């Protein structure tokens, strides 16, 4: 292996791939743009829905017999607007009203007779506005119910507090010296999204380069002249491998930059108050580098095997789907009770370890197993790539 | 000088070369003739150290391909036919520099050599333009310049005019004549008998992995008293089948 030749190949390949629009598109533009754009559009949709719900919610009431006090309560309630419509169900379907309040026959009599009376809230399950508005309507009716309950207790001379023996408060345990992780959706989103990105973007960023440097050389018939130069085959291979690795790392960095920009642009959608310790960052970087190294080797080996751009694309595209599986599999796993055995499963272990360190669970055994397994995989992928690049039937496959 | 003795090559159960022998002296042009699949490209790939032989010995300038592959590659230039295999997103100069650097030339050596090649092939107008929009002829010139940037003493041509128009083929033929004039050792595989008659000192006819005839062109023609095309068809048995 000749380091000078590696550097020559690396310099040429970088120049070549960065003059290719596909590299900029897949490695830089898409990763940088996809999250800001996605969160911007989602934010726009949410704002529109929130604005609609801030206005009085149009509803209809179906009731028979004596006018109930509940109806008067609803008519006077803030945030609701009772509409007079000919066909309430058609109006609901058309989105003109968000909920139909159906009071059973003899509702008021039952209330007066202190018998539980049925209220049915009918909503359009297809409409998210209708679903959310119904929750607001339910709260209004709960307010009325509470008023009636308190009135009845007062009539009986009972202190309402006597009927509430417990008050429940939930509080997350934060060990001394540590900060709260914020919990909830933000934490779940980040512990899903970050490992997902660190797995997927090495492939998205490195794939165009991998295809071009392997199958591309074959298709443009430049591989044989290249192999007949003074450079040995291993130096050429390492130069190409480093190019793909660099493109993969750039893909990861740009996607992370896109994520940070999204969080800054839209803090409601993507809260980023989570603080990550330096040791966790170090482990995250280490694991993601090992994944990028392994995937770069695998992509180059597959690309060298393929005869054309098209064939390489067909073989490489499923890798992205395969990598999504562990990200989704681990989505609902409990980080405190993960079995150590799972850390022996390649790729899955990397996702689990990233999730752990994001919440500052530093388990030396898990770290050691994951790094050893990942390192072994990197070595295996490099040996496989070297084997493929030296195999005559692969290089001259036509 | 190229020396091939008892060269064998198998691909799984297929015997591509069944023990071929030939010698090309310094300054000679050998025409390697054969049908598609006869073993011409396999032979050239072994000479260029891209494939390893399964038997026999192959020496280029006295060096064995099995022991001195890296050194041998610095002494050879190889040119393929059809598509030229140059990098479209690099300029003509960058394409040539890349091969010069991989053949361990210094920057000054490469610069001097490019100046010379640009003059020889009239590439002044487009040497610093990206190759993507070049015509076939322009690309072919860049490919030639790239293959000889390190001034190799041995040139291997694998059907170099295949797929080229008359102008493109003429460039290649002139280049082979130049190689001969400069005393380079040349092996040239082709389907075109007219090209072979025009350019080669010696020929070797390869058929189903064996050399069925070899020698000086003039002597072979005298021996069979036929033109090259009839001679070739007789040697590979096609005439009988027709």
Interface residues (C-beta under 8 A of the other chain):
Chain A: X4 X5 X8 X9 X12 X15 X16 X19 X20 X220 X221 X222 X223 X224 X225 X226 X227 X228 X229 X230 X231 X232 X392 X393 X395 X396
Chain B: X11 X12 X45 X48 X49 X50 X51 X52 X69 X70 X73 X74 X76 X78 X79 X80 X82 X83 X84 X85 X86 X87 X88 X89 X90 X94 X98 X99 X101 X102 X103 X104 X130 X143 X146 X147 X150
